[in-house]
Amino acid sequence: MQDNAQKILNNPKFQQLVARRSAFAWVLSAAMLVIYFGFILLVAFGKSFLGASLAGGVMTVGVPVGILVIVSAFILTGIYVYRANGEFDELNRQILEELK
């Protein structure tokens, strides 16, 4: 068991998988942080913009902007899952095949 673990850790494809997955996760995390903190800063310093009426009704600009923040989290998660199920799973399969 220990021998298999060492083989996996030394496999260049495993190191490639870890590097790609980590870099991609950091990019998506940074994107979400920018979106979230941008929204918080907008709430703090752009109250008049967020409180402005949308099309003259009772709904303000802040409601769709807030919904976009939530939807962006789902979209970024979907992007990660799509890539994980494709590229990352394929690399993982190749690593396991080489182990046999």
C-alpha positions in Angstrom: 0.0 0.0 0.0 2.8 2.4 0.9 4.6 1.5 -2.3 1.5 2.4 -4.4 1.2 5.7 -2.6 4.8 6.6 -3.3 4.4 5.6 -7.0 1.4 7.9 -7.3 3.2 10.8 -5.5 6.2 10.4 -7.8 4.1 10.2 -11.0 4.5 13.3 -13.2 0.9 13.1 -14.2 -0.2 13.2 -10.6 2.0 16.3 -10.0 0.5 17.8 -13.2 -3.0 17.0 -11.9 -2.3 18.6 -8.5 -0.7 21.7 -10.1 -3.6 22.2 -12.6 -6.3 21.6 -10.1 -4.8 23.9 -7.5 -4.2 26.7 -10.0 -7.7 26.4 -11.4 -9.2 26.4 -7.9 -7.3 29.5 -7.0 -8.4 31.3 -10.1 -12.1 30.5 -9.4 -11.7 31.4 -5.7 -10.2 34.7 -6.6 -13.0 35.4 -9.1 -15.6 34.6 -6.4 -13.8 36.8 -3.9 -13.7 39.7 -6.3 -17.4 39.3 -7.0 -18.4 39.0 -3.4 -16.2 41.8 -2.0 -17.1 44.0 -5.0 -20.8 43.5 -4.0 -20.0 44.3 -0.3 -18.0 47.4 -1.3 -20.9 48.4 -3.5 -23.3 48.0 -0.6 -21.0 50.1 1.6 -20.2 52.9 -0.8 -22.8 52.7 -3.6 -26.0 52.8 -1.6 -27.6 55.3 -3.9 -26.9 53.2 -6.9 -28.2 50.0 -5.3 -31.2 51.8 -3.9 -32.2 53.3 -7.3 -35.5 52.2 -8.6 -35.4 49.7 -11.5 -37.7 50.9 -14.3 -39.6 53.2 -12.0 -41.0 50.4 -9.9 -40.5 49.2 -6.3 -37.7 46.9 -7.2 -34.2 48.4 -6.8 -31.0 47.8 -8.7 -29.6 46.0 -5.6 -32.0 43.0 -6.0 -30.8 41.8 -9.4 -27.2 42.6 -8.5 -27.5 40.4 -5.3 -29.1 37.7 -7.4 -26.2 37.9 -9.8 -23.7 37.4 -7.0 -25.5 34.2 -5.9 -25.9 33.0 -9.5 -22.2 33.6 -10.2 -21.3 31.2 -7.3 -23.4 28.5 -9.0 -21.8 29.2 -12.4 -18.3 29.1 -11.0 -19.1 25.8 -9.3 -20.5 24.4 -12.5 -17.3 25.5 -14.4 -15.2 23.7 -11.8 -17.3 20.5 -11.9 -17.3 20.5 -15.7 -13.5 20.7 -15.8 -13.1 18.2 -12.9 -15.3 15.7 -14.6 -13.4 16.1 -17.9 -9.7 16.9 -17.7 -9.1 16.1 -14.0 -10.9 12.8 -14.0 -9.1 11.8 -17.2 -5.7 12.5 -15.6 -6.8 10.6 -12.5 -7.8 7.6 -14.7 -4.4 7.6 -16.4 -2.6 7.7 -13.1 -4.5 4.7 -11.9 -4.0 2.8 -15.1 -0.3 3.3 -14.8 -0.4 1.9 -11.3 -1.7 -1.5 -12.4 
